[in-house]
Amino acid sequence: MSLAHDLFARAIQALPAEDAHRAAITGLRAGLGPRSAAPDPALAVEIAGLKLPSPIGLAAGFDKNAEVAAAMLRAGFGFVECGTVTPLPQAGNPRPRLFRLAEDQAVINRMGFNNVGLERFAQNLARAPGGVVGANIGANKDSADRIGDYVIGLERLWGKADYFTVNISSPNTPGLRLLQGADALADLLGRLALARRDLPGAAPVFLKVAPDLADAEIGDIAEAAAAHGLAGVVVSNTTLSRPPGLRSRRRSEAGGLSGAPLMGLSTQVLRRFREAARGRFALIGAGGVASGADAYAKVRAGASAIQLYSALVFHGPGLAPRLGRDLLERMRADGFASIAEAAAAP
Ligand SMILES: Cc1cc2nc3c(=O)[nH]c(=O)nc-3n(C[C@H](O)[C@H](O)[C@H](O)COP(=O)(O)O)c2cc1C
């Protein structure tokens, strides 16, 4: 890692969380990010027709406006999910709205879908070269037709993103998670399926869910995903729960909790989704991944690909290649020839 990069990484740690994030985006745009060698070919996976050089991806929310996808691919992520983007630009909630919980290796955020809106997002995306880049789409807080917002997002970005993630699990847009309910979800996925029928070509569509789901809800969501031909489910977004044992002063801030304390809960929900999916769609595991061991646990719970965000806050953007190498070692030690084989094993 270069000295400039190292100094930059230290400097941003000293800033308040949201300023640090903005500084990181500025630095990445200026080319100050790390550059990683191509990953070991044994790490390559195919998920829903997408060919990923590594299964370690960047989760949504880091690059909300599709400004640094290329830089994060260069840093060694196997794929990058930009967004959440909403049709209209949105300021999000008042600051402060992003908190580091260092003692817990966790983050609480209540950003509220701050983003530049679809038009600028689409322009930025058009400039992101090479690699697999997904668009995570959402609804404006004040929209009169939230389901319509997802349709607009899909149509506007069709052909510009390699895949789409329908985010109905942010806890920071009041009522959004209600779209996970059986009737609302059938309506949403039905309208998206109709829109896709009229669009040329194909791109996989994933659904991103909360970790705060009862078993019956998991079953309903899995059936709806399969019935509407979704390519996969991303498990999971941040949690509204506060697992016991959190030590940080900021643990009671309102918002979604992510990072280490989310690992157990999100992996358990992932395992339930594997049972409910019965191989009908792919699973992407997110929540608390900070090491090769964590990534491997997601694979063994059914994930064919992994996403992370919070660990970057504590370990910097050079984390992905290290994690990939460690994942590969663990997979080989258990005698698996590929990620797909490990993900399917009981
Ligand atoms: C600051 C912050 C902002 C986020 N914004 C989004 C978002 O806009 N859309 C989304 O689908 N998930 C968002 N997430 C959730 C992450 O994509 C991820 O699902 C979650 O943080 C769990 O992974 P992690 O523990 O590795 O962070 C955000 C997370 C954080 C910490």
The ligand as an SDF file (V2000), in Angstrom:
LIG
                    3D

 31 33  0  0  0  0  0  0  0  0999 V2000
  -23.8500    3.9760    6.1160 C   0  0  0  0  0  0  0  0  0  0  0  0
  -24.6220    2.8700    5.4730 C   0  0  0  0  0  0  0  0  0  0  0  0
  -25.4790    3.1660    4.4270 C   0  0  0  0  0  0  0  0  0  0  0  0
  -26.1890    2.1490    3.8000 C   0  0  0  0  0  0  0  0  0  0  0  0
  -27.0110    2.4630    2.7510 N   0  0  0  0  0  0  0  0  0  0  0  0
  -27.6550    1.4650    2.1070 C   0  0  0  0  0  0  0  0  0  0  0  0
  -28.4520    1.7500    0.9650 C   0  0  0  0  0  0  0  0  0  0  0  0
  -28.5570    2.8960    0.5150 O   0  0  0  0  0  0  0  0  0  0  0  0
  -29.1090    0.7200    0.3770 N   0  0  0  0  0  0  0  0  0  0  0  0
  -29.0110   -0.5690    0.8190 C   0  0  0  0  0  0  0  0  0  0  0  0
  -29.6000   -1.4710    0.2330 O   0  0  0  0  0  0  0  0  0  0  0  0
  -28.2410   -0.8750    1.8930 N   0  0  0  0  0  0  0  0  0  0  0  0
  -27.5690    0.1070    2.5270 C   0  0  0  0  0  0  0  0  0  0  0  0
  -26.7790   -0.2050    3.6060 N   0  0  0  0  0  0  0  0  0  0  0  0
  -26.7270   -1.6010    4.0910 C   0  0  0  0  0  0  0  0  0  0  0  0
  -25.5210   -2.3520    3.5490 C   0  0  0  0  0  0  0  0  0  0  0  0
  -25.5800   -2.4510    2.1460 O   0  0  0  0  0  0  0  0  0  0  0  0
  -25.4410   -3.7810    4.1450 C   0  0  0  0  0  0  0  0  0  0  0  0
  -26.5580   -4.5210    3.7170 O   0  0  0  0  0  0  0  0  0  0  0  0
  -25.4270   -3.7760    5.6630 C   0  0  0  0  0  0  0  0  0  0  0  0
  -24.6710   -2.6980    6.1550 O   0  0  0  0  0  0  0  0  0  0  0  0
  -24.8310   -5.0720    6.2290 C   0  0  0  0  0  0  0  0  0  0  0  0
  -23.5130   -5.2780    5.7940 O   0  0  0  0  0  0  0  0  0  0  0  0
  -22.2170   -4.8220    6.6620 P   0  0  0  0  0  0  0  0  0  0  0  0
  -22.4110   -5.3660    8.0500 O   0  0  0  0  0  0  0  0  0  0  0  0
  -21.0520   -5.4280    5.9470 O   0  0  0  0  0  0  0  0  0  0  0  0
  -22.1880   -3.3510    6.6360 O   0  0  0  0  0  0  0  0  0  0  0  0
  -26.0520    0.8000    4.2440 C   0  0  0  0  0  0  0  0  0  0  0  0
  -25.1800    0.5210    5.3030 C   0  0  0  0  0  0  0  0  0  0  0  0
  -24.4680    1.5220    5.9060 C   0  0  0  0  0  0  0  0  0  0  0  0
  -23.5200    1.1760    7.0430 C   0  0  0  0  0  0  0  0  0  0  0  0
  1  2  1  0
  2  3  1  0
  2 30  2  0
  3  4  2  0
  4  5  1  0
  4 28  1  0
  5  6  2  0
  6  7  1  0
  6 13  1  0
  7  8  2  0
  7  9  1  0
  9 10  1  0
 10 11  2  0
 10 12  1  0
 12 13  2  0
 13 14  1  0
 14 15  1  0
 14 28  1  0
 15 16  1  0
 16 17  1  0
 16 18  1  0
 18 19  1  0
 18 20  1  0
 20 21  1  0
 20 22  1  0
 22 23  1  0
 23 24  1  0
 24 25  2  0
 24 26  1  0
 24 27  1  0
 28 29  2  0
 29 30  1  0
 30 31  1  0
M  END
$$$$
